[in-house]
Amino acid sequence: MAVSIDLTNTERRVSTAEFALRMNISEKELYDRIKTGRVTRPIKDGRKNYWLNSYVLSCIIHEENSTLTSE
C-alpha cells in the first residue's frame, strides 16, 4: 500500500539539503542565492539551519512562475 504525504499543508522545518533538493539545485547554489538575497537566510537552531515549509513552497512557486514567464 502506497502512502502519500501532502507537504503543502504541513508547517515543519526544512533542512538545507531538502530545500536544495526541492528547488532542484545544489546546496552551493542555494547558498549563492542566500548571498545575493534571492533566498532569505535560514533560521538557526544551535548548529542546524532550517526554513519553514511555507517559505520553501513560496520559493518553489515563485521559481516556477519566473521560469514560465521568461520563455
C-alpha positions as CSV (number, residue, x, y, z in Angstrom):
1,M,0.0,0.0,0.0
2,A,1.4,3.4,-1.0
3,V,1.3,6.3,1.4
4,S,1.0,9.8,0.0
5,I,2.2,12.7,2.2
6,D,0.8,16.2,1.4
7,L,3.7,18.7,2.0
8,T,1.6,21.7,1.2
9,N,-0.4,21.8,4.5
10,T,2.3,20.8,6.9
11,E,4.3,23.6,8.7
12,R,7.6,22.0,9.5
13,R,11.3,22.6,9.4
14,V,13.1,22.1,6.1
15,S,16.8,21.4,6.1
16,T,19.4,22.9,3.6
17,A,19.7,19.6,1.8
18,E,16.0,19.2,1.4
19,F,15.5,22.8,0.3
20,A,18.1,22.4,-2.4
21,L,16.7,19.1,-3.5
22,R,13.1,20.5,-3.7
23,M,14.4,23.5,-5.7
24,N,16.4,21.1,-8.0
25,I,19.7,23.0,-7.3
26,S,22.9,22.2,-5.4
27,E,23.5,23.3,-1.8
28,K,26.2,25.6,-3.1
29,E,23.7,27.3,-5.5
30,L,21.3,27.7,-2.6
31,Y,24.0,29.5,-0.5
32,D,24.8,31.6,-3.5
33,R,21.2,32.7,-3.7
34,I,21.2,33.5,0.0
35,K,24.3,35.6,-0.5
36,T,22.7,37.6,-3.4
37,G,19.4,38.0,-1.4
38,R,17.2,35.8,-3.7
39,V,16.6,33.5,-0.7
40,T,16.3,34.6,2.9
41,R,18.8,33.5,5.5
42,P,17.9,30.3,7.3
43,I,16.7,30.2,10.9
44,K,19.3,28.7,13.2
45,D,18.6,26.2,16.0
46,G,22.0,25.6,17.5
47,R,24.2,24.4,14.7
48,K,21.2,23.4,12.4
49,N,19.9,25.7,9.7
50,Y,16.3,25.4,8.5
51,W,13.5,27.2,6.8
52,L,9.8,26.8,7.4
53,N,7.9,24.7,4.8
54,S,5.6,27.6,3.8
55,Y,8.6,29.7,2.8
56,V,10.1,26.8,0.8
57,L,6.8,26.3,-1.0
58,S,6.6,30.1,-1.8
59,C,10.2,29.9,-3.3
60,I,9.3,26.9,-5.4
61,I,6.1,28.6,-6.7
62,H,8.0,31.9,-7.4
63,E,10.7,29.9,-9.3
64,E,8.1,28.1,-11.4
65,N,6.3,31.3,-12.2
66,S,9.5,33.1,-13.2
67,T,10.5,30.1,-15.4
68,L,7.2,30.0,-17.1
69,T,7.0,33.8,-17.8
70,S,10.6,34.1,-19.1
71,E,10.0,31.9,-22.1
